Amino acid sequence: MLQRFMKITNWRLFLSTLGIVFLSEMGDKTQITTLLLAGAKPMYVFWVALGSATALICTSFFEVIVGSHIIARFLKPNTISLISALAFTVLGLLLIFGVIGNIKIS
């Protein structure tokens, strides 16, 4: 019975994580960048998709490892939310003012 419970719990965790990340990634700057790169190089759409998917997998794995083994031990969830909001705001401002994100595709 415990094994059955673990299997159900694992699938619920997997599906809830999939749904949350899928919804939060829809229409964000990563998706727009991927769309623009694919539009700039339509003959290489497979490689753009593969690069984008691989990057998302690698960053997500890194975030899970760092979040679960380092950050969660020292910071409260509210502090993590505040730091995330500040980082997102700073990156957004840097993009708006052109400090980062100037990609020239030849």
N, C-alpha and C positions, 0 to 999 in steps of 0.2 A: 504494500500500500504506500509506503514511503517513496519508493521509486516512481510510482504513478504520479504522486503529488509533485515530486521534483521535476518530472517531465512536463507536467502541466504548468508549473511555475516558470520553468525555463522558457517555454513557448510564449507565455504571457509577457514575460520580461522582454523577450526578443521582439514580439509584435508591437508592444507599446513603445519600445525604443525606436523601432523602424518607423512607426507612425509619427512619433514626435519629431525625429530628425528629418523625415521626408517632408513634413509640413513646414518645419522651420527653414529648410533649405530652398523651398519653392520661391523663385523670384528674387533671391538674394544676389549679392554682387558676384558670387562664384558662378551662379547660373548665367548671369548676364555676360560675364567675361567669357565663359565657355561658348555661349551663343555667338558672341562677336568673333572669337577666334575661329569657330567653325565657318562663320560667314566670310571671313577673310581668306580662308584656305579650304574652299569647298571640296577640293579633290582629296583632302587629307582628313576628312571628317572622322574616320575610324581612329586615327592617331590622336586627334583632339579628344574624342570620347574616352579613349583608353587612358590618356594622360590625366584627364579630369577625374575619372573614376579611381585611378590609382592614387592620386593625390588625396582624394577624400578618404579612401581607406587608410592610408598612412597617417594622415592627421587625426582621424578619429581614433585609431589605435593608440597613438601617442597621447591624445587627450585622456583616454580611459586609463592608461597606465599612470600618467602623472596625477590625474585627478584622484584616483583611488589609493595610490600609495604615498603620495606626498601632500597634496593640498588638503584633502579631507581630514588628515590627521591634525592639522594646525589651524585651519580656518573654519569659522561657522558658515553655514549656507548663505546667510544674509551678507556676510563680508564678501563671499565669492561672487554673489550677484552684483554687489556694488562695484567690485573690481572689474567684472566683465562689462558692465555698463560704461564705466569710464574708459576702458580699453577700446570698446566699440566706438564710442564718441570721438576719441582721439584719432583712431584710424580713419573714421569718416571725415573728420576735418582735414586730415592730411591728404586724403583723396580729393576733396573738394578744392583745396588750394593748390593742387598739383605737385605737392611735395613727393608723393609716391604714386605709382600706377601709370606712369607715362610709358606705355608699351608701343614701340614702333615695329610694325610687322612689314618686312620687305617682300 
